[in-house]
């Protein structure tokens, strides 16, 4: 079963028609607003090469958890 979602607003134009499976393996620069230089910096700092790597990065997940818990703790 194929899932269809409109991610055009968060993707670079060149990746707008890319499947979700392909996007996970695409470079982080496929995300709108993330430049090739940003991608290189993420690779150097955290060994993040793809959108999938970014999504599963332990520091990203920790930051999301901290932000979510801070909203609950108010």
C-alpha positions in Angstrom: 0.0 0.0 0.0 1.5 3.3 -1.0 1.0 6.3 1.2 0.7 9.7 -0.4 1.4 12.9 1.5 2.1 16.4 0.3 5.5 17.4 1.5 6.3 20.0 -1.1 6.5 22.8 1.5 9.3 21.0 3.3 11.3 19.6 0.4 13.7 21.1 -2.1 12.0 21.3 -5.5 14.1 18.5 -7.0 12.8 16.1 -4.4 9.0 17.0 -4.5 8.0 13.9 -6.4 10.3 11.5 -4.6 8.7 8.5 -2.7 8.8 8.4 1.1 11.2 5.4 0.9 13.5 7.2 -1.4 13.3 10.4 0.8 14.6 8.5 3.8 17.8 7.7 1.9 18.1 11.2 0.4 20.6 13.7 1.5 19.5 16.2 4.2 19.8 18.9 1.6 16.6 17.5 0.1 14.9 19.3 2.9 13.9 22.9 2.1 16.2 25.4 3.8 19.0 22.9 4.3 21.9 23.7 2.1 24.7 21.5 0.8 27.0 23.2 3.3 24.5 22.5 6.1 24.5 18.9 5.1 28.3 18.8 5.2 28.3 20.3 8.7 25.7 17.7 9.9 27.9 15.0 8.4 31.0 16.3 10.0 29.4 16.9 13.5 27.1 13.9 13.8 27.8 11.6 10.8 24.3 12.5 9.5 24.1 11.9 5.7 20.5 11.2 5.0 17.0 12.3 6.1 16.7 8.9 7.8 20.0 9.5 9.7 18.6 12.9 10.8 15.4 11.4 12.0 17.0 8.6 14.0 19.9 10.7 15.5 20.0 10.2 19.3 20.7 13.9 19.9 17.7 15.0 17.7 15.5 12.5 19.5 16.7 13.7 22.9 16.1 17.4 22.0 12.5 16.4 20.8 11.9 14.6 24.1 13.2 17.5 26.2 11.0 20.0 24.3 7.9 17.7 24.6 8.4 17.1 28.3 9.0 20.8 28.9 5.5 21.5 27.6 4.0 18.9 29.9 5.9 20.2 33.0 4.5 23.7 32.7 
